[in-house]
Amino acid sequence: MAKKQDYYSQLSIGRDATAEEIRQAYFEAARRLHPDKNVAPGETELFIDVQEAYEVLSNPKKRARYDAILPSEKTPLLPVEQRILFSRSNLLHLDEPQLLYALLEFSPKADASQSPAPPLNICLVIDRSTSMQGKNMDVVKSTAIQIARKLKAHDYFSLVAFSDRAESILPAERGADAKKSEARIQMIQCSGGTEIFSGLEMGYNEVLRNQRNSSSNHIILLTDGRTYGDEEKCLDLARKAAEKGISIRGLGIGSEWNDVFLDELASLTGGSSMYISRPQDIQRILLEQINQLNMSVVEETCLEFIIPEGTELHYAFRIAPNPSLLPMESPIRLGPVLKDNNLQVLMEFVVQSAGENETVTLLDGKISVTSNNLETKTVSFPLKLKRPVKNEHSKEPPAPEIVSALSKLTLYRMQEQVRLEVTAGEYDRAAEHLQRLATQLLARGERGLARTALLEAEQISQKKSFSQEGQKEIKYGTRSLLISGERKQYGDLP
């Protein structure tokens, strides 16, 4: 047989894939690579390869002949190691709901940690509406200049500014004239309102224009305001970006922006949102994000799954490296694996009835990792979460790592509950729960955050609402407590 692309690898499926899995994989690849939607070099050829793979694998006789001459399947060389921990060693034979947590951890292998970082293809999309005028814009512009100076020769950097319309200040290119770039950035003026979609779409096109298989592709969005009427268009664009392997990170400045929207926008792509309360923090946090992109071993980790009947996925949260609530529909883009920080995801399952089963499957799916350290860019491997069912509880305690993750997440989930209670008009309960949260924060030595929680409890009792600033301080403050150890600060690029 002439040497050619493995048809199973071409469709990112295993050799044991069912006819339905083959069909779904083909439609997904064809939608992503169709010539009517893609003009990137090489993607037309990939589309033809995908069609050829489907023609063979979807035909049982052709597939059987193809399988017969395939060489033995090699175990893929992965840049990460996987570990799964459960909160319970087993379930019980009960006809009632049982709660169980699974902690998924992906850590870089030693050899992968030594590999050079992939070339970056970044677009900085900045809000230049009237409210950004002054200190905020001054710091954003000086930081953008610093980033442009420090990125490596093989990196692409572009900058888009938007208000009620968008403008490409720096089109994506390598080795741009530094003085001209700095002059263009300094000329940015603030005016108008905030329409995020216009800036996001232009930023997406800048990244897409220079996307390569070897590059790490990202949009960093900075805004201090709410967008009106174009939220769904933004979310649809985020879904397109995710399919193209482009992540979105959102940085919200001040208290007026919509954190729920920015959270959803970023999480759809495996990114995250962050809260910047003071102008003087803009530079540090933005440079920290750029530095993190330079530290990736795996650019994206994606979980595709099916939840069997009788089991429910109630909650999914990325503990590290960037704490964030995750969507619960397949596929979930879990985010990057960094050289110095494992990817940890905590999932909460409810099994309605274990009955007389010997085992219960919680989740059946596969993990796909995308990395420039891989020969095929993306490699997939199966993931099946299941637990034995017994008559008695195991005496074995849960692993310390999952106990720690659950303990840290408790505070964040308390503030989530308060937000739901305020929305439902249960103001007394919300104020009471905020007071309990303050007590726990004080016990951890978080005096400033505890004081904010107490002030918001009083605010809710009197005015029947959160303050925008207090709500964000509590949400992102409890989220930051999930980061193990002392948070690393980055004042400059390497």
ABEGO torsion letter per residue (X at the ends): XBBBBBAAAAAGBBAABBAAAAAAAAAAAAAAABAAABABBGAAAAAAAAAAAAAAAABAAAAAAAAAABBBBBBBBBABBBBBBBABABBBBBABBBBBBBBBBBBBBAAAAABBBBBBBBBBBBBABAAABEAAAAAAAAAAAAAAAABBAABBBBBBBBBABBBBABBBBBGBBAAAAAAAAAABBBBEBBBAAAAAAAAAAAAAAABBAABBBBBBBBBABBBBGAAAAAAAAAAAAAAAGBBBBBBBBEAABBAAAAAAAAAAAGBBBBBBABAAAAAAAAAAAAAAAAABABABBBBBBBBBBGBBBABBBBAOABBBBBBABOBBBAEBBBAABBBBBBBBBBBABAEABABBBABBBBBBBBBAABAAGBBBBBBBBBBBBBABBBABBBBAAAAAAAAAAAAAAAAAAAAAAAAAGBAAAAAAAAAAAAAAAAAAGBAAAAAAAAAAAAAAAAAGBBBAAAAAAAAAAAAAAABBEBBBBBABBX
